Amino acid sequence: MDRHQKAAEEVAHRAADFLNREANRNTLITVTRAVPSRDGHIINIFVSIYPQNQEALALVFLKRKRSELREFLKKTTRLQHIPTLDFSIDYEEKTRDTLDKLSNA
């Protein structure tokens, strides 16, 4: 595993901790994975959101909290450079959940 992927995994774990404290209890936001750009300067944090009808509002919340998350990462990680963070819905996870439900039906 390369250093960019290791950094992305650490960011994913810390982002999950941060969101657990910051998000309201009406929407469940779960960090599913983080993917670094080729140069490691950007990390895309993938999330699943429940209920699904709250996805748009949750993404607005996540993008609004990016700077606070960066500050949290500065304090809680040993990363020399905190990458630019972005958030996306994890559609792969959604597809996997749908297939699991169909296979168990």
Gaussian input, Z-matrix of N, CA and C with variables (Angstrom, degrees):
# hf/3-21g

backbone

0 1
 N
 C     1     B1
 C     2     B2     1     A1
 N     3     B3     2     A2     1     D1
 C     4     B4     3     A3     2     D2
 C     5     B5     4     A4     3     D3
 N     6     B6     5     A5     4     D4
 C     7     B7     6     A6     5     D5
 C     8     B8     7     A7     6     D6
 N     9     B9     8     A8     7     D7
 C    10    B10     9     A9     8     D8
 C    11    B11    10    A10     9     D9
 N    12    B12    11    A11    10    D10
 C    13    B13    12    A12    11    D11
 C    14    B14    13    A13    12    D12
 N    15    B15    14    A14    13    D13
 C    16    B16    15    A15    14    D14
 C    17    B17    16    A16    15    D15
 N    18    B18    17    A17    16    D16
 C    19    B19    18    A18    17    D17
 C    20    B20    19    A19    18    D18
 N    21    B21    20    A20    19    D19
 C    22    B22    21    A21    20    D20
 C    23    B23    22    A22    21    D21
 N    24    B24    23    A23    22    D22
 C    25    B25    24    A24    23    D23
 C    26    B26    25    A25    24    D24
 N    27    B27    26    A26    25    D25
 C    28    B28    27    A27    26    D26
 C    29    B29    28    A28    27    D27
 N    30    B30    29    A29    28    D28
 C    31    B31    30    A30    29    D29
 C    32    B32    31    A31    30    D30
 N    33    B33    32    A32    31    D31
 C    34    B34    33    A33    32    D32
 C    35    B35    34    A34    33    D33
 N    36    B36    35    A35    34    D34
 C    37    B37    36    A36    35    D35
 C    38    B38    37    A37    36    D36
 N    39    B39    38    A38    37    D37
 C    40    B40    39    A39    38    D38
 C    41    B41    40    A40    39    D39
 N    42    B42    41    A41    40    D40
 C    43    B43    42    A42    41    D41
 C    44    B44    43    A43    42    D42
 N    45    B45    44    A44    43    D43
 C    46    B46    45    A45    44    D44
 C    47    B47    46    A46    45    D45
 N    48    B48    47    A47    46    D46
 C    49    B49    48    A48    47    D47
 C    50    B50    49    A49    48    D48
 N    51    B51    50    A50    49    D49
 C    52    B52    51    A51    50    D50
 C    53    B53    52    A52    51    D51
 N    54    B54    53    A53    52    D52
 C    55    B55    54    A54    53    D53
 C    56    B56    55    A55    54    D54
 N    57    B57    56    A56    55    D55
 C    58    B58    57    A57    56    D56
 C    59    B59    58    A58    57    D57
 N    60    B60    59    A59    58    D58
 C    61    B61    60    A60    59    D59
 C    62    B62    61    A61    60    D60
 N    63    B63    62    A62    61    D61
 C    64    B64    63    A63    62    D62
 C    65    B65    64    A64    63    D63
 N    66    B66    65    A65    64    D64
 C    67    B67    66    A66    65    D65
 C    68    B68    67    A67    66    D66
 N    69    B69    68    A68    67    D67
 C    70    B70    69    A69    68    D68
 C    71    B71    70    A70    69    D69
 N    72    B72    71    A71    70    D70
 C    73    B73    72    A72    71    D71
 C    74    B74    73    A73    72    D72
 N    75    B75    74    A74    73    D73
 C    76    B76    75    A75    74    D74
 C    77    B77    76    A76    75    D75
 N    78    B78    77    A77    76    D76
 C    79    B79    78    A78    77    D77
 C    80    B80    79    A79    78    D78
 N    81    B81    80    A80    79    D79
 C    82    B82    81    A81    80    D80
 C    83    B83    82    A82    81    D81
 N    84    B84    83    A83    82    D82
 C    85    B85    84    A84    83    D83
 C    86    B86    85    A85    84    D84
 N    87    B87    86    A86    85    D85
 C    88    B88    87    A87    86    D86
 C    89    B89    88    A88    87    D87
 N    90    B90    89    A89    88    D88
 C    91    B91    90    A90    89    D89
 C    92    B92    91    A91    90    D90
 N    93    B93    92    A92    91    D91
 C    94    B94    93    A93    92    D92
 C    95    B95    94    A94    93    D93
 N    96    B96    95    A95    94    D94
 C    97    B97    96    A96    95    D95
 C    98    B98    97    A97    96    D96
 N    99    B99    98    A98    97    D97
 C   100   B100    99    A99    98    D98
 C   101   B101   100   A100    99    D99
 N   102   B102   101   A101   100   D100
 C   103   B103   102   A102   101   D101
 C   104   B104   103   A103   102   D102
 N   105   B105   104   A104   103   D103
 C   106   B106   105   A105   104   D104
 C   107   B107   106   A106   105   D105
 N   108   B108   107   A107   106   D106
 C   109   B109   108   A108   107   D107
 C   110   B110   109   A109   108   D108
 N   111   B111   110   A110   109   D109
 C   112   B112   111   A111   110   D110
 C   113   B113   112   A112   111   D111
 N   114   B114   113   A113   112   D112
 C   115   B115   114   A114   113   D113
 C   116   B116   115   A115   114   D114
 N   117   B117   116   A116   115   D115
 C   118   B118   117   A117   116   D116
 C   119   B119   118   A118   117   D117
 N   120   B120   119   A119   118   D118
 C   121   B121   120   A120   119   D119
 C   122   B122   121   A121   120   D120
 N   123   B123   122   A122   121   D121
 C   124   B124   123   A123   122   D122
 C   125   B125   124   A124   123   D123
 N   126   B126   125   A125   124   D124
 C   127   B127   126   A126   125   D125
 C   128   B128   127   A127   126   D126
 N   129   B129   128   A128   127   D127
 C   130   B130   129   A129   128   D128
 C   131   B131   130   A130   129   D129
 N   132   B132   131   A131   130   D130
 C   133   B133   132   A132   131   D131
 C   134   B134   133   A133   132   D132
 N   135   B135   134   A134   133   D133
 C   136   B136   135   A135   134   D134
 C   137   B137   136   A136   135   D135
 N   138   B138   137   A137   136   D136
 C   139   B139   138   A138   137   D137
 C   140   B140   139   A139   138   D138
 N   141   B141   140   A140   139   D139
 C   142   B142   141   A141   140   D140
 C   143   B143   142   A142   141   D141
 N   144   B144   143   A143   142   D142
 C   145   B145   144   A144   143   D143
 C   146   B146   145   A145   144   D144
 N   147   B147   146   A146   145   D145
 C   148   B148   147   A147   146   D146
 C   149   B149   148   A148   147   D147
 N   150   B150   149   A149   148   D148
 C   151   B151   150   A150   149   D149
 C   152   B152   151   A151   150   D150
 N   153   B153   152   A152   151   D151
 C   154   B154   153   A153   152   D152
 C   155   B155   154   A154   153   D153
 N   156   B156   155   A155   154   D154
 C   157   B157   156   A156   155   D155
 C   158   B158   157   A157   156   D156
 N   159   B159   158   A158   157   D157
 C   160   B160   159   A159   158   D158
 C   161   B161   160   A160   159   D159
 N   162   B162   161   A161   160   D160
 C   163   B163   162   A162   161   D161
 C   164   B164   163   A163   162   D162
 N   165   B165   164   A164   163   D163
 C   166   B166   165   A165   164   D164
 C   167   B167   166   A166   165   D165
 N   168   B168   167   A167   166   D166
 C   169   B169   168   A168   167   D167
 C   170   B170   169   A169   168   D168
 N   171   B171   170   A170   169   D169
 C   172   B172   171   A171   170   D170
 C   173   B173   172   A172   171   D171
 N   174   B174   173   A173   172   D172
 C   175   B175   174   A174   173   D173
 C   176   B176   175   A175   174   D174
 N   177   B177   176   A176   175   D175
 C   178   B178   177   A177   176   D176
 C   179   B179   178   A178   177   D177
 N   180   B180   179   A179   178   D178
 C   181   B181   180   A180   179   D179
 C   182   B182   181   A181   180   D180
 N   183   B183   182   A182   181   D181
 C   184   B184   183   A183   182   D182
 C   185   B185   184   A184   183   D183
 N   186   B186   185   A185   184   D184
 C   187   B187   186   A186   185   D185
 C   188   B188   187   A187   186   D186
 N   189   B189   188   A188   187   D187
 C   190   B190   189   A189   188   D188
 C   191   B191   190   A190   189   D189
 N   192   B192   191   A191   190   D190
 C   193   B193   192   A192   191   D191
 C   194   B194   193   A193   192   D192
 N   195   B195   194   A194   193   D193
 C   196   B196   195   A195   194   D194
 C   197   B197   196   A196   195   D195
 N   198   B198   197   A197   196   D196
 C   199   B199   198   A198   197   D197
 C   200   B200   199   A199   198   D198
 N   201   B201   200   A200   199   D199
 C   202   B202   201   A201   200   D200
 C   203   B203   202   A202   201   D201
 N   204   B204   203   A203   202   D202
 C   205   B205   204   A204   203   D203
 C   206   B206   205   A205   204   D204
 N   207   B207   206   A206   205   D205
 C   208   B208   207   A207   206   D206
 C   209   B209   208   A208   207   D207
 N   210   B210   209   A209   208   D208
 C   211   B211   210   A210   209   D209
 C   212   B212   211   A211   210   D210
 N   213   B213   212   A212   211   D211
 C   214   B214   213   A213   212   D212
 C   215   B215   214   A214   213   D213
 N   216   B216   215   A215   214   D214
 C   217   B217   216   A216   215   D215
 C   218   B218   217   A217   216   D216
 N   219   B219   218   A218   217   D217
 C   220   B220   219   A219   218   D218
 C   221   B221   220   A220   219   D219
 N   222   B222   221   A221   220   D220
 C   223   B223   222   A222   221   D221
 C   224   B224   223   A223   222   D222
 N   225   B225   224   A224   223   D223
 C   226   B226   225   A225   224   D224
 C   227   B227   226   A226   225   D225
 N   228   B228   227   A227   226   D226
 C   229   B229   228   A228   227   D227
 C   230   B230   229   A229   228   D228
 N   231   B231   230   A230   229   D229
 C   232   B232   231   A231   230   D230
 C   233   B233   232   A232   231   D231
 N   234   B234   233   A233   232   D232
 C   235   B235   234   A234   233   D233
 C   236   B236   235   A235   234   D234
 N   237   B237   236   A236   235   D235
 C   238   B238   237   A237   236   D236
 C   239   B239   238   A238   237   D237
 N   240   B240   239   A239   238   D238
 C   241   B241   240   A240   239   D239
 C   242   B242   241   A241   240   D240
 N   243   B243   242   A242   241   D241
 C   244   B244   243   A243   242   D242
 C   245   B245   244   A244   243   D243
 N   246   B246   245   A245   244   D244
 C   247   B247   246   A246   245   D245
 C   248   B248   247   A247   246   D246
 N   249   B249   248   A248   247   D247
 C   250   B250   249   A249   248   D248
 C   251   B251   250   A250   249   D249
 N   252   B252   251   A251   250   D250
 C   253   B253   252   A252   251   D251
 C   254   B254   253   A253   252   D252
 N   255   B255   254   A254   253   D253
 C   256   B256   255   A255   254   D254
 C   257   B257   256   A256   255   D255
 N   258   B258   257   A257   256   D256
 C   259   B259   258   A258   257   D257
 C   260   B260   259   A259   258   D258
 N   261   B261   260   A260   259   D259
 C   262   B262   261   A261   260   D260
 C   263   B263   262   A262   261   D261
 N   264   B264   263   A263   262   D262
 C   265   B265   264   A264   263   D263
 C   266   B266   265   A265   264   D264
 N   267   B267   266   A266   265   D265
 C   268   B268   267   A267   266   D266
 C   269   B269   268   A268   267   D267
 N   270   B270   269   A269   268   D268
 C   271   B271   270   A270   269   D269
 C   272   B272   271   A271   270   D270
 N   273   B273   272   A272   271   D271
 C   274   B274   273   A273   272   D272
 C   275   B275   274   A274   273   D273
 N   276   B276   275   A275   274   D274
 C   277   B277   276   A276   275   D275
 C   278   B278   277   A277   276   D276
 N   279   B279   278   A278   277   D277
 C   280   B280   279   A279   278   D278
 C   281   B281   280   A280   279   D279
 N   282   B282   281   A281   280   D280
 C   283   B283   282   A282   281   D281
 C   284   B284   283   A283   282   D282
 N   285   B285   284   A284   283   D283
 C   286   B286   285   A285   284   D284
 C   287   B287   286   A286   285   D285
 N   288   B288   287   A287   286   D286
 C   289   B289   288   A288   287   D287
 C   290   B290   289   A289   288   D288
 N   291   B291   290   A290   289   D289
 C   292   B292   291   A291   290   D290
 C   293   B293   292   A292   291   D291
 N   294   B294   293   A293   292   D292
 C   295   B295   294   A294   293   D293
 C   296   B296   295   A295   294   D294
 N   297   B297   296   A296   295   D295
 C   298   B298   297   A297   296   D296
 C   299   B299   298   A298   297   D297
 N   300   B300   299   A299   298   D298
 C   301   B301   300   A300   299   D299
 C   302   B302   301   A301   300   D300
 N   303   B303   302   A302   301   D301
 C   304   B304   303   A303   302   D302
 C   305   B305   304   A304   303   D303
 N   306   B306   305   A305   304   D304
 C   307   B307   306   A306   305   D305
 C   308   B308   307   A307   306   D306
 N   309   B309   308   A308   307   D307
 C   310   B310   309   A309   308   D308
 C   311   B311   310   A310   309   D309
 N   312   B312   311   A311   310   D310
 C   313   B313   312   A312   311   D311
 C   314   B314   313   A313   312   D312

   B1=1.4561
   B2=1.5312
   B3=1.3304
   B4=1.4595
   B5=1.5292
   B6=1.3165
   B7=1.4732
   B8=1.5260
   B9=1.3363
   B10=1.4648
   B11=1.5301
   B12=1.3231
   B13=1.4629
   B14=1.5255
   B15=1.3298
   B16=1.4666
   B17=1.5269
   B18=1.3239
   B19=1.4624
   B20=1.5189
   B21=1.3377
   B22=1.4625
   B23=1.5253
   B24=1.3346
   B25=1.4670
   B26=1.5232
   B27=1.3193
   B28=1.4597
   B29=1.5221
   B30=1.3264
   B31=1.4663
   B32=1.5237
   B33=1.3271
   B34=1.4674
   B35=1.5199
   B36=1.3286
   B37=1.4681
   B38=1.5271
   B39=1.3122
   B40=1.4723
   B41=1.5244
   B42=1.3334
   B43=1.4662
   B44=1.5211
   B45=1.3287
   B46=1.4675
   B47=1.5250
   B48=1.3310
   B49=1.4718
   B50=1.5252
   B51=1.3209
   B52=1.4574
   B53=1.5271
   B54=1.3289
   B55=1.4655
   B56=1.5116
   B57=1.3127
   B58=1.4583
   B59=1.5243
   B60=1.3170
   B61=1.4720
   B62=1.5219
   B63=1.3316
   B64=1.4610
   B65=1.5295
   B66=1.3173
   B67=1.4705
   B68=1.5223
   B69=1.3264
   B70=1.4643
   B71=1.5214
   B72=1.2762
   B73=1.4747
   B74=1.5255
   B75=1.3411
   B76=1.4632
   B77=1.5183
   B78=1.3310
   B79=1.4554
   B80=1.5188
   B81=1.3137
   B82=1.4549
   B83=1.5283
   B84=1.3281
   B85=1.4606
   B86=1.5212
   B87=1.3264
   B88=1.4570
   B89=1.5188
   B90=1.3290
   B91=1.4565
   B92=1.5231
   B93=1.3309
   B94=1.4595
   B95=1.5235
   B96=1.3368
   B97=1.4645
   B98=1.5172
   B99=1.3171
   B100=1.4639
   B101=1.5203
   B102=1.3148
   B103=1.4592
   B104=1.5253
   B105=1.3341
   B106=1.4678
   B107=1.5291
   B108=1.3184
   B109=1.4582
   B110=1.5195
   B111=1.2947
   B112=1.4682
   B113=1.5259
   B114=1.3397
   B115=1.4702
   B116=1.5272
   B117=1.3363
   B118=1.4597
   B119=1.5152
   B120=1.3263
   B121=1.4639
   B122=1.5247
   B123=1.3144
   B124=1.4715
   B125=1.5228
   B126=1.3217
   B127=1.4591
   B128=1.5221
   B129=1.3269
   B130=1.4529
   B131=1.5272
   B132=1.3158
   B133=1.4618
   B134=1.5220
   B135=1.3282
   B136=1.4582
   B137=1.5193
   B138=1.3273
   B139=1.4555
   B140=1.5222
   B141=1.3305
   B142=1.4657
   B143=1.5242
   B144=1.3142
   B145=1.4654
   B146=1.5201
   B147=1.3299
   B148=1.4612
   B149=1.5145
   B150=1.2905
   B151=1.4564
   B152=1.5331
   B153=1.3207
   B154=1.4597
   B155=1.5198
   B156=1.3157
   B157=1.4651
   B158=1.5269
   B159=1.3208
   B160=1.4626
   B161=1.5326
   B162=1.3419
   B163=1.4621
   B164=1.5242
   B165=1.3113
   B166=1.4682
   B167=1.5228
   B168=1.3311
   B169=1.4695
   B170=1.5211
   B171=1.3187
   B172=1.4644
   B173=1.5256
   B174=1.3336
   B175=1.4679
   B176=1.5253
   B177=1.3195
   B178=1.4692
   B179=1.5306
   B180=1.3237
   B181=1.4638
   B182=1.5303
   B183=1.3366
   B184=1.4610
   B185=1.5221
   B186=1.2880
   B187=1.4665
   B188=1.5256
   B189=1.3247
   B190=1.4630
   B191=1.5293
   B192=1.3318
   B193=1.4679
   B194=1.5291
   B195=1.3361
   B196=1.4711
   B197=1.5188
   B198=1.3364
   B199=1.4712
   B200=1.5268
   B201=1.3305
   B202=1.4601
   B203=1.5229
   B204=1.3221
   B205=1.4593
   B206=1.5224
   B207=1.3317
   B208=1.4686
   B209=1.5285
   B210=1.3247
   B211=1.4701
   B212=1.5352
   B213=1.3137
   B214=1.4639
   B215=1.5281
   B216=1.3221
   B217=1.4678
   B218=1.5239
   B219=1.3277
   B220=1.4666
   B221=1.5272
   B222=1.3243
   B223=1.4675
   B224=1.5263
   B225=1.3295
   B226=1.4646
   B227=1.5278
   B228=1.3312
   B229=1.4621
   B230=1.5239
   B231=1.3085
   B232=1.4596
   B233=1.5236
   B234=1.3070
   B235=1.4632
   B236=1.5283
   B237=1.3191
   B238=1.4644
   B239=1.5173
   B240=1.3020
   B241=1.4613
   B242=1.5266
   B243=1.3168
   B244=1.4693
   B245=1.5311
   B246=1.3223
   B247=1.4637
   B248=1.5225
   B249=1.3042
   B250=1.4597
   B251=1.5284
   B252=1.3212
   B253=1.4595
   B254=1.5189
   B255=1.3101
   B256=1.4553
   B257=1.5212
   B258=1.3098
   B259=1.4621
   B260=1.5163
   B261=1.3216
   B262=1.4662
   B263=1.5271
   B264=1.3225
   B265=1.4628
   B266=1.5235
   B267=1.3148
   B268=1.4606
   B269=1.5251
   B270=1.3231
   B271=1.4623
   B272=1.5236
   B273=1.3361
   B274=1.4665
   B275=1.5213
   B276=1.3213
   B277=1.4636
   B278=1.5275
   B279=1.3345
   B280=1.4714
   B281=1.5174
   B282=1.3192
   B283=1.4600
   B284=1.5194
   B285=1.3185
   B286=1.4660
   B287=1.5327
   B288=1.3258
   B289=1.4721
   B290=1.5253
   B291=1.3299
   B292=1.4679
   B293=1.5296
   B294=1.3324
   B295=1.4649
   B296=1.5404
   B297=1.3187
   B298=1.4618
   B299=1.5242
   B300=1.3238
   B301=1.4550
   B302=1.5323
   B303=1.3348
   B304=1.4658
   B305=1.5310
   B306=1.3070
   B307=1.4741
   B308=1.5293
   B309=1.3265
   B310=1.4576
   B311=1.5183
   B312=1.3157
   B313=1.4680
   B314=1.5103
   A1=108.66
   A2=116.34
   A3=118.42
   A4=111.21
   A5=115.13
   A6=119.98
   A7=112.73
   A8=117.41
   A9=119.23
   A10=110.93
   A11=116.27
   A12=119.68
   A13=110.46
   A14=117.71
   A15=120.60
   A16=110.55
   A17=116.25
   A18=120.21
   A19=110.46
   A20=117.29
   A21=121.26
   A22=110.96
   A23=117.05
   A24=119.53
   A25=111.36
   A26=116.50
   A27=118.84
   A28=110.78
   A29=116.84
   A30=120.62
   A31=110.11
   A32=117.91
   A33=120.75
   A34=111.19
   A35=117.18
   A36=120.54
   A37=111.43
   A38=116.18
   A39=119.93
   A40=111.28
   A41=117.08
   A42=120.04
   A43=110.23
   A44=117.20
   A45=120.53
   A46=110.44
   A47=117.38
   A48=121.14
   A49=110.54
   A50=116.31
   A51=122.12
   A52=110.95
   A53=116.41
   A54=119.99
   A55=111.96
   A56=116.76
   A57=120.15
   A58=110.84
   A59=116.38
   A60=120.61
   A61=112.47
   A62=117.62
   A63=121.80
   A64=115.22
   A65=117.42
   A66=120.04
   A67=110.61
   A68=115.15
   A69=118.18
   A70=109.36
   A71=116.46
   A72=121.23
   A73=113.52
   A74=117.03
   A75=119.89
   A76=112.35
   A77=116.31
   A78=121.73
   A79=108.34
   A80=116.05
   A81=121.38
   A82=108.22
   A83=116.16
   A84=122.21
   A85=107.07
   A86=115.76
   A87=121.34
   A88=109.29
   A89=116.09
   A90=120.56
   A91=106.88
   A92=116.45
   A93=120.26
   A94=112.62
   A95=116.40
   A96=120.34
   A97=108.57
   A98=116.17
   A99=122.23
   A100=107.88
   A101=115.54
   A102=121.09
   A103=108.90
   A104=116.28
   A105=118.82
   A106=111.04
   A107=115.78
   A108=119.60
   A109=108.11
   A110=116.42
   A111=120.92
   A112=111.90
   A113=116.50
   A114=119.81
   A115=112.91
   A116=117.37
   A117=121.28
   A118=115.18
   A119=118.46
   A120=120.68
   A121=113.36
   A122=116.40
   A123=121.44
   A124=108.10
   A125=115.61
   A126=120.11
   A127=107.64
   A128=115.56
   A129=121.35
   A130=107.45
   A131=115.88
   A132=122.33
   A133=107.64
   A134=115.61
   A135=120.65
   A136=109.21
   A137=115.43
   A138=121.14
   A139=110.55
   A140=114.50
   A141=120.13
   A142=105.57
   A143=115.25
   A144=120.78
   A145=108.80
   A146=114.49
   A147=121.09
   A148=108.42
   A149=119.41
   A150=128.92
   A151=110.90
   A152=115.15
   A153=120.81
   A154=113.29
   A155=117.25
   A156=118.95
   A157=112.19
   A158=117.93
   A159=122.75
   A160=112.63
   A161=117.27
   A162=120.57
   A163=113.32
   A164=117.77
   A165=120.53
   A166=110.93
   A167=116.69
   A168=120.20
   A169=111.28
   A170=117.13
   A171=120.50
   A172=110.88
   A173=117.74
   A174=119.95
   A175=111.68
   A176=117.07
   A177=120.51
   A178=109.04
   A179=117.15
   A180=122.15
   A181=110.69
   A182=117.07
   A183=121.04
   A184=111.51
   A185=117.20
   A186=120.01
   A187=110.94
   A188=116.91
   A189=120.86
   A190=111.62
   A191=117.42
   A192=122.47
   A193=113.66
   A194=118.10
   A195=120.59
   A196=113.21
   A197=117.64
   A198=119.22
   A199=110.87
   A200=117.93
   A201=120.51
   A202=110.98
   A203=116.85
   A204=120.51
   A205=110.48
   A206=118.02
   A207=120.68
   A208=110.77
   A209=117.03
   A210=120.65
   A211=110.33
   A212=116.50
   A213=121.53
   A214=109.75
   A215=117.03
   A216=120.76
   A217=111.64
   A218=116.96
   A219=120.28
   A220=110.82
   A221=116.18
   A222=120.96
   A223=113.26
   A224=117.16
   A225=119.35
   A226=114.90
   A227=117.35
   A228=119.55
   A229=109.68
   A230=114.60
   A231=120.55
   A232=111.73
   A233=115.97
   A234=119.84
   A235=109.44
   A236=115.82
   A237=120.24
   A238=111.11
   A239=116.08
   A240=121.94
   A241=107.98
   A242=116.42
   A243=119.97
   A244=106.85
   A245=117.13
   A246=120.02
   A247=112.07
   A248=115.08
   A249=121.16
   A250=106.86
   A251=116.45
   A252=121.18
   A253=110.41
   A254=115.15
   A255=120.61
   A256=107.64
   A257=116.45
   A258=122.15
   A259=110.10
   A260=115.66
   A261=121.91
   A262=109.25
   A263=115.07
   A264=120.49
   A265=107.17
   A266=116.92
   A267=121.30
   A268=108.79
   A269=115.70
   A270=120.73
   A271=111.61
   A272=117.65
   A273=119.90
   A274=110.39
   A275=116.62
   A276=121.38
   A277=110.28
   A278=116.76
   A279=120.69
   A280=110.80
   A281=115.86
   A282=120.81
   A283=110.51
   A284=116.83
   A285=121.66
   A286=110.30
   A287=116.80
   A288=120.02
   A289=111.24
   A290=115.84
   A291=120.14
   A292=110.39
   A293=116.37
   A294=120.25
   A295=111.40
   A296=117.59
   A297=121.14
   A298=110.73
   A299=117.12
   A300=121.08
   A301=110.90
   A302=115.18
   A303=119.14
   A304=111.65
   A305=116.72
   A306=119.25
   A307=112.09
   A308=117.21
   A309=120.89
   A310=112.98
   A311=116.81
   A312=120.29
   A313=112.11
   D1=132.35
   D2=-177.56
   D3=-83.55
   D4=170.50
   D5=-174.52
   D6=-66.85
   D7=-31.51
   D8=177.92
   D9=-66.11
   D10=-40.34
   D11=179.29
   D12=-68.84
   D13=-38.64
   D14=176.73
   D15=-61.73
   D16=-43.23
   D17=177.93
   D18=-62.41
   D19=-41.60
   D20=179.81
   D21=-62.89
   D22=-40.22
   D23=178.25
   D24=-65.09
   D25=-40.50
   D26=177.77
   D27=-64.83
   D28=-41.51
   D29=177.15
   D30=-61.30
   D31=-41.36
   D32=179.55
   D33=-60.77
   D34=-44.61
   D35=179.91
   D36=-64.76
   D37=-45.12
   D38=179.90
   D39=-67.72
   D40=-37.63
   D41=177.88
   D42=-63.11
   D43=-38.97
   D44=177.36
   D45=-61.87
   D46=-43.17
   D47=176.85
   D48=-60.56
   D49=-47.57
   D50=-178.66
   D51=-60.16
   D52=-47.25
   D53=-177.45
   D54=-68.87
   D55=-31.28
   D56=176.01
   D57=-59.95
   D58=-35.42
   D59=-179.91
   D60=-84.10
   D61=-35.19
   D62=-169.97
   D63=-91.80
   D64=-30.60
   D65=-175.13
   D66=-77.05
   D67=150.30
   D68=177.22
   D69=-74.64
   D70=166.69
   D71=-174.61
   D72=-87.16
   D73=-0.38
   D74=178.85
   D75=-81.91
   D76=-20.70
   D77=-179.17
   D78=-127.41
   D79=131.84
   D80=177.74
   D81=-96.29
   D82=116.51
   D83=177.73
   D84=-111.38
   D85=118.72
   D86=-178.12
   D87=-117.01
   D88=125.61
   D89=174.45
   D90=-77.61
   D91=122.47
   D92=-177.62
   D93=-99.08
   D94=-32.94
   D95=179.04
   D96=-172.06
   D97=169.59
   D98=175.27
   D99=-137.42
   D100=137.59
   D101=-176.61
   D102=-124.59
   D103=121.89
   D104=179.09
   D105=-82.12
   D106=153.10
   D107=170.21
   D108=-69.70
   D109=169.15
   D110=-177.39
   D111=-57.21
   D112=-38.97
   D113=-178.81
   D114=-90.51
   D115=-4.33
   D116=177.97
   D117=80.05
   D118=4.13
   D119=-177.88
   D120=-81.70
   D121=-16.45
   D122=178.86
   D123=-129.57
   D124=136.34
   D125=173.00
   D126=-122.45
   D127=124.67
   D128=176.96
   D129=-95.66
   D130=118.20
   D131=-179.82
   D132=-95.75
   D133=118.67
   D134=-179.99
   D135=-92.90
   D136=138.76
   D137=-177.26
   D138=-133.36
   D139=155.41
   D140=167.23
   D141=-114.71
   D142=146.26
   D143=-174.00
   D144=-130.49
   D145=132.03
   D146=177.55
   D147=-129.81
   D148=131.42
   D149=-0.59
   D150=-74.16
   D151=152.34
   D152=-175.35
   D153=-61.82
   D154=-27.11
   D155=-179.52
   D156=-70.89
   D157=-3.97
   D158=177.95
   D159=-102.29
   D160=6.09
   D161=-175.73
   D162=-57.73
   D163=-46.37
   D164=-177.20
   D165=-62.36
   D166=-45.92
   D167=178.80
   D168=-65.16
   D169=-38.56
   D170=179.74
   D171=-65.67
   D172=-39.42
   D173=177.67
   D174=-64.65
   D175=-38.24
   D176=175.84
   D177=-61.68
   D178=-45.64
   D179=177.68
   D180=-58.31
   D181=-47.23
   D182=-177.97
   D183=-62.86
   D184=-43.48
   D185=-179.73
   D186=-67.37
   D187=-33.45
   D188=177.15
   D189=-68.24
   D190=-29.63
   D191=-176.52
   D192=-91.30
   D193=2.51
   D194=-176.31
   D195=-56.31
   D196=-45.30
   D197=-177.50
   D198=-66.50
   D199=-38.05
   D200=176.45
   D201=-65.37
   D202=-38.55
   D203=177.20
   D204=-64.51
   D205=-40.69
   D206=177.16
   D207=-59.60
   D208=-42.84
   D209=178.43
   D210=-64.13
   D211=-40.68
   D212=177.29
   D213=-61.32
   D214=-42.54
   D215=179.50
   D216=-65.25
   D217=-36.74
   D218=177.56
   D219=-60.68
   D220=-36.74
   D221=-177.08
   D222=-82.74
   D223=-27.54
   D224=-169.79
   D225=-112.11
   D226=-0.73
   D227=178.70
   D228=-125.51
   D229=169.23
   D230=175.51
   D231=-103.13
   D232=15.45
   D233=-179.45
   D234=-64.06
   D235=130.80
   D236=179.34
   D237=-73.09
   D238=-34.27
   D239=-179.84
   D240=-127.07
   D241=121.25
   D242=176.56
   D243=-85.05
   D244=118.00
   D245=-176.84
   D246=-71.93
   D247=166.07
   D248=171.19
   D249=-68.24
   D250=137.47
   D251=-176.29
   D252=-110.58
   D253=142.12
   D254=172.95
   D255=-138.35
   D256=158.62
   D257=-179.32
   D258=-123.77
   D259=143.17
   D260=176.84
   D261=-143.40
   D262=151.34
   D263=172.12
   D264=-70.12
   D265=136.48
   D266=179.15
   D267=-87.39
   D268=90.68
   D269=-178.81
   D270=-70.46
   D271=-26.86
   D272=174.87
   D273=-62.20
   D274=-41.87
   D275=178.63
   D276=-65.04
   D277=-40.67
   D278=177.60
   D279=-60.17
   D280=-45.75
   D281=179.95
   D282=-62.39
   D283=-42.99
   D284=179.45
   D285=-61.58
   D286=-43.64
   D287=178.51
   D288=-61.86
   D289=-42.60
   D290=179.83
   D291=-62.53
   D292=-45.49
   D293=179.24
   D294=-63.74
   D295=-39.17
   D296=176.89
   D297=-61.35
   D298=-43.78
   D299=-179.93
   D300=-63.77
   D301=-42.11
   D302=-179.87
   D303=-67.39
   D304=-37.79
   D305=-178.51
   D306=-73.10
   D307=-23.42
   D308=179.00
   D309=-91.86
   D310=-4.08
   D311=-178.53
   D312=-80.25

